[in-house]
Amino acid sequence: MNVQPILQPVWQQWLLGVATAGIVLIILVQGRYFLIPLAIAVFLFTLTSAALDRLARLRIGPMKMPKWLAHLISILLTIAAMLLVFRIVAGQIDAVTAAGPIYVERGQQFVTSMFIWMGEDAAAGIVAAFEEIDLGAYIRALAGSVGYILATGILVLLYVGFLFAERARFPDKFAMLLPEADRADRIKRIFRSITHTINRYILIKSIISVFTGVVAYVVMMLFGLEFAETWALLTVFLNFIPNIGSIIATLIPTLAALVQFDTWIPVLLLFTTIGLIQFSVGNLIEPTLMGRSLNLSPFVIILSLTFWGAIWGVIGMFLAVPITMIVLIVCSHIPALHPIAILLSRDGVVIPMDETQNSESPRETEA
């Protein structure tokens, strides 16, 4: 008689959890056109806020930089960076699109040479299937993607601008939203931890990605690979996707070299060189610079890439690791969710909320 009252709330909690997860998943999928620009804007706002705080602390002699000037410089730098990226991407897409027919013809010749050993009929059938590829559809898709990137970029800039406009009012709103001092202090610590970790991750990842792209560009130029700028730019972006991105960034220029060169020697040398660069950066340089800031299980990273890629596409794969890191940090500061943080972490070592309080309390007392 006493079993039913105990089991019923457990089943209710499970059903409530499943229903909540389903609703959240539907919102993420159906609202992706609204949520993706918002997520990008929040990450850009977090980064530029850190730069803004540094600018606000700068002094020119006895004078301190006004906050409005620091805000203006941060917004202008963000706009300039996004316009520069868009200009480069649009220009490279136009160049690759213009040379598309030539590459298709070279690809047909390469496919014929590879499958000629199967007989002329088999090779002709494979070439015929290759010819059925609708290049115009891909060109229209590329043109559409440029328009989508431009529209998303404008929306992101609007979001970032309005977030900066509201930035000065955040503390007052936060104080009114959470009047309890202990709860407000705990959430502030979580936000500080998230901001510091995400800023460090994105900054280090950006430096490493740009470095890898520049080195790969030099190598591709030495080999005389066509559209080296395009493949180097792709390398920069793809290196933000852990594990999978470096593999794709190695295969794409290799496939381009297969179409361009007549012999296998430059193709194999290019593949080996770029592969060594990616391996050295991913396994030696990046772990040294990251340290424990990326304390995520490799299996969890793959699952996160798969999940967010299925929901938000390529943009979701770029945001997968930062989002998972935020989940890890939040769970590590909440005792009830601490087991989830352990499962998400690489080595199971996470900082619980009680230890965080103990480590920060002396600073608060001194202040």
C-alpha positions in Angstrom: 0.0 0.0 0.0 3.0 2.3 0.7 4.7 1.6 -2.6 2.3 3.5 -4.9 2.7 6.9 -3.3 6.5 6.6 -3.6 6.6 5.4 -7.2 4.0 7.8 -8.6 6.0 11.0 -8.1 9.1 9.3 -9.7 7.1 8.5 -12.8 5.7 12.0 -12.8 9.2 13.5 -12.7 10.4 11.2 -15.5 7.4 12.1 -17.7 7.8 15.8 -16.9 11.5 15.5 -17.8 10.8 13.8 -21.1 8.0 16.2 -22.0 10.3 19.2 -21.2 13.1 17.8 -23.3 10.7 17.3 -26.2 9.4 20.8 -26.0 12.9 22.2 -25.8 14.0 20.1 -28.8 11.0 21.4 -30.8 11.8 25.0 -29.9 15.4 24.5 -30.9 14.5 23.0 -34.3 11.6 25.3 -35.2 13.1 28.4 -33.8 16.6 28.0 -35.3 16.3 30.9 -37.7 15.7 33.1 -34.6 17.9 31.3 -32.1 21.1 30.9 -34.3 21.6 34.7 -34.8 20.8 35.3 -31.1 23.3 32.7 -30.0 26.0 34.1 -32.2 25.2 37.6 -31.0 25.5 36.6 -27.4 28.9 35.0 -27.9 30.1 38.1 -29.8 28.7 40.3 -27.1 30.5 38.3 -24.5 33.8 38.6 -26.4 33.4 42.3 -27.1 32.4 43.0 -23.5 35.7 41.6 -22.4 37.5 43.8 -24.9 35.3 46.7 -23.7 36.3 46.2 -20.1 40.0 46.3 -21.1 39.5 49.5 -23.2 37.7 51.1 -20.3 40.7 50.5 -18.0 43.1 52.1 -20.4 44.6 55.4 -19.4 46.2 58.1 -21.6 48.3 59.8 -18.9 45.9 61.0 -16.2 42.9 60.7 -18.5 40.7 57.6 -18.5 38.8 56.5 -21.6 35.1 57.3 -21.4 32.7 54.4 -21.4 30.7 55.7 -24.4 34.0 55.8 -26.4 34.9 52.3 -25.4 31.4 51.1 -26.4 31.7 52.8 -29.7 35.1 51.4 -30.5 34.0 47.9 -29.5 30.9 48.1 -31.8 32.9 49.5 -34.7 35.5 46.8 -34.4 32.8 44.1 -34.4 31.2 45.6 -37.4 34.5 45.9 -39.3 35.5 42.3 -38.5 32.1 40.9 -39.7 32.2 43.0 -42.9 35.7 41.8 -43.6 34.8 38.2 -43.1 31.7 38.5 -45.3 33.7 40.3 -48.1 36.3 37.5 -48.1 33.8 34.7 -48.0 31.6 36.3 -50.8 34.7 36.9 -53.0 35.9 33.4 -52.6 32.5 31.9 -53.3 32.3 33.9 -56.5 35.8 32.8 -57.6 35.0 29.1 -56.9 31.6 29.4 -58.6 33.2 30.9 -61.8 35.7 28.1 -62.0 33.2 25.4 -61.3 32.7 24.2 -64.9 36.5 23.8 -65.3 36.7 21.7 -62.2 33.8 19.6 -63.2 35.6 18.8 -66.5 38.8 18.0 -64.8 36.9 15.9 -62.3 35.4 13.9 -65.2 38.8 13.3 -66.7 40.1 12.2 -63.3 37.2 9.8 -62.7 37.7 8.3 -66.2 41.4 7.7 -65.5 40.7 6.1 -62.2 38.0 3.6 -63.4 39.3 2.8 -66.8 40.7 -0.5 -65.5 37.1 -1.6 -65.0 36.5 -1.4 -68.7 35.3 1.3 -71.1 31.6 0.6 -70.5 31.9 0.8 -66.7 34.0 3.9 -66.9 31.5 5.5 -69.3 28.6 4.7 -66.9 30.4 6.3 -64.0 31.3 9.4 -66.0 27.6 9.6 -67.1 26.5 9.5 -63.5 29.1 12.2 -62.7 27.7 14.4 -65.5 24.2 14.2 -64.0 25.4 16.4 -61.1 23.4 19.6 -61.3 26.1 22.2 -61.0 23.6 25.0 -61.4 21.8 23.8 -58.3 25.0 24.0 -56.3 25.7 27.5 -57.7 22.3 28.7 -56.7 22.7 27.2 -53.3 26.0 29.0 -52.9 24.4 32.3 -54.0 21.6 31.7 -51.5 24.0 30.9 -48.7 25.8 34.3 -49.3 22.4 36.0 -49.0 21.6 34.1 -45.9 25.0 34.9 -44.4 24.4 38.6 -45.1 20.9 38.6 -43.6 22.1 36.7 -40.5 25.1 39.1 -40.1 22.9 42.2 -40.2 20.6 40.6 -37.6 23.5 39.6 -35.4 24.9 43.2 -35.6 21.5 44.5 -34.5 21.3 42.1 -31.6 24.9 43.0 -30.5 24.1 46.8 -30.7 21.0 46.5 -28.6 22.8 44.3 -26.1 25.4 47.0 -25.7 22.7 49.6 -25.3 21.2 47.5 -22.4 24.5 46.5 -20.9 24.6 49.4 -18.3 21.2 48.4 -17.0 22.0 44.7 -16.6 23.2 45.0 -12.9 20.1 46.9 -11.8 17.8 44.4 -13.5 19.7 41.5 -12.1 19.4 42.9 -8.5 15.6 43.4 -8.9 15.3 39.9 -10.4 17.2 38.2 -7.6 16.8 40.1 -4.4 18.2 37.2 -2.3 21.9 38.0 -1.8 23.2 34.4 -1.6 21.4 33.2 -4.7 22.4 36.3 -6.6 26.0 35.9 -5.6 26.0 32.2 -6.7 24.6 33.1 -10.1 27.1 35.9 -10.5 29.9 33.4 -9.9 28.5 31.0 -12.5 28.2 33.9 -15.1 31.8 35.0 -14.3 33.1 31.4 -14.7 31.2 31.0 -18.0 32.4 34.3 -19.4 36.0 33.7 -18.5 36.0 30.1 -19.8 34.3 30.9 -23.1 36.4 34.0 -23.7 39.6 32.0 -23.1 38.4 29.1 -25.4 37.4 31.3 -28.3 40.5 33.5 -28.1 42.9 30.6 -28.0 40.9 28.7 -30.7 40.9 31.8 -32.9 44.7 32.2 -32.6 45.3 28.6 -33.3 42.9 28.5 -36.3 44.4 31.5 -37.9 47.9 30.2 -37.4 46.9 26.8 -38.9 45.2 28.6 -41.8 48.3 30.8 -42.5 50.7 27.8 -42.4 48.4 25.7 -44.6 48.1 28.7 -47.1 51.9 28.9 -47.3 52.2 25.2 -48.0 49.5 25.2 -50.6 51.1 28.2 -52.3 54.4 26.4 -52.4 52.7 23.5 -54.1 51.0 25.9 -56.6 47.5 24.8 -55.5 44.7 26.8 -57.1 42.3 28.7 -54.8 44.7 28.4 -51.9 43.0 31.4 -50.3 39.7 29.6 -50.3 41.0 26.4 -48.8 43.0 28.3 -46.2 39.9 30.3 -45.2 38.0 27.0 -44.9 40.8 25.7 -42.8 40.4 28.6 -40.4 36.7 28.1 -40.0 36.8 24.3 -39.9 39.4 24.2 -37.1 36.7 25.6 -34.8 35.0 22.2 -35.2 37.0 19.8 -33.0 38.2 16.5 -34.4 36.1 16.4 -37.5 37.0 19.9 -38.8 40.7 19.2 -39.0 40.0 16.0 -41.0 37.8 17.9 -43.5 40.3 20.7 -43.7 42.9 18.2 -44.8 40.7 16.3 -47.3 39.3 19.3 -49.2 42.7 20.7 -50.5 43.8 17.1 -51.2 40.7 16.5 -53.4 41.4 19.8 -55.1 44.9 18.7 -55.8 43.7 15.4 -57.2 41.7 17.3 -59.8 44.5 19.8 -60.5 47.6 17.7 -60.7 48.4 15.0 -63.3 50.6 12.9 -61.0 50.1 11.4 -57.5 53.4 12.7 -56.0 52.3 16.3 -55.3 48.9 15.1 -54.1 50.5 12.7 -51.6 53.1 15.3 -50.5 50.4 17.9 -50.0 48.2 15.5 -48.0 51.1 14.4 -45.8 52.3 18.0 -45.1 48.8 19.4 -44.3 48.0 16.3 -42.2 51.2 16.8 -40.2 50.3 20.4 -39.6 46.8 19.5 -38.4 48.2 16.7 -36.2 50.9 18.9 -34.6 48.5 21.7 -33.9 45.6 19.5 -32.6 47.7 17.2 -30.5 50.7 19.3 -29.3 50.1 23.0 -29.6 46.4 23.3 -28.8 46.4 21.0 -25.6 49.4 23.0 -24.3 47.6 26.3 -24.7 44.2 25.2 -23.6 45.3 23.4 -20.5 42.2 22.4 -18.4 40.0 25.1 -19.9 38.5 22.5 -22.3 37.7 19.8 -19.7 35.3 17.9 -22.0 35.2 14.2 -22.8 36.1 13.5 -26.4 33.0 11.2 -26.7 30.8 14.0 -25.3 32.3 16.4 -27.9 31.4 14.0 -30.8 27.9 13.6 -29.4 27.6 17.4 -29.0 28.8 17.9 -32.6 26.3 15.4 -33.9 23.4 16.8 -31.9 23.9 20.4 -32.6 24.9 19.7 -36.2 21.6 17.8 -36.7 19.6 20.7 -35.2 21.4 23.9 -36.4 23.6 22.6 -39.2 27.2 23.8 -39.7 26.6 26.8 -37.3 25.5 24.3 -34.7 28.7 22.4 -35.0 30.7 25.7 -34.5 28.6 26.5 -31.3 28.5 22.9 -30.0 31.6 23.0 -27.8 30.9 26.5 -26.2 27.3 25.4 -25.5 28.5 22.1 -24.0 31.1 24.0 -21.9 28.4 26.2 -20.5 26.3 23.2 -19.6 29.4 21.7 -17.8 30.1 24.9 -15.9 26.4 25.3 -14.8 26.2 21.6 -13.7 29.5 21.9 -11.8 28.1 24.7 -9.7 24.8 23.1 -8.8 25.1 20.1 -6.4 22.0 18.3 -7.8 23.5 18.4 -11.3 27.1 17.6 -10.3 26.9 14.0 -11.6 26.1 15.3 -15.1 29.2 17.6 -14.9 31.3 14.5 -14.0 29.9 12.6 -17.0 30.6 15.5 -19.4 34.1 16.1 -18.1 37.3 14.5 -19.5 38.7 13.1 -16.3 35.7 13.4 -13.9 37.5 16.2 -11.9 35.1 19.2 -11.7 34.9 22.0 -9.1 31.7 21.7 -7.0 29.8 24.7 -5.8 30.9 24.4 -2.2 34.6 24.4 -3.1 34.1 27.4 -5.3 32.4 29.3 -2.4 35.3 28.4 -0.1 37.9 29.5 -2.6 36.2 32.8 -3.3 35.0 33.7 0.2 38.4 35.1 1.4 38.5 37.5 -1.5 35.0 38.7 -0.8 36.0 39.2 2.9 39.1 41.2 2.0 37.1 43.3 -0.4 
